[in-house]
């Protein structure tokens, strides 16, 4: 478990740093947002697969799954809307 925890700690730190990098760009690169939202959505799909195979987890895990299912489409929509609002050639 220690190895798994350390692995996920590094992955989460890298993922968070990637979001911070993207958010600090001007304009925020829509391509980066799409990729990061896609990875986020894959995590939610993993939770759903686990739910189907092993049953309902703790309520907090269900709440996390809801957030992970709702935010990626929002991020994708925002990236699309921002990209449309920018002048040609200025999007990421």
Phi, psi and omega in degrees: 000325180299316180297316179297316179298318179293321178299309181293328175300317179293317180297314181295321178297315179296319179296315178297319178295324177296320177295318179296319178300312182298318183292336182272355179279153177225110358285161177295126183292117182299325180297317178296318179298317179298315180296315180294320177295323178297318177296319178300316180294323177299322176298320178294320178295325174297319177297319179295321177297317177298319178299317181293324184275318189247357180092185186290131175274189175302150182304325178296322178293325176295317178299318177298319179297320179298314178299316182292337177273330183273323185289318182303314177298325177296314178298319179296318178296316179297319179297318179295315181296318180293319180296321178292329183281339182279152174296156181303137178084355182262355183273164181262000000 
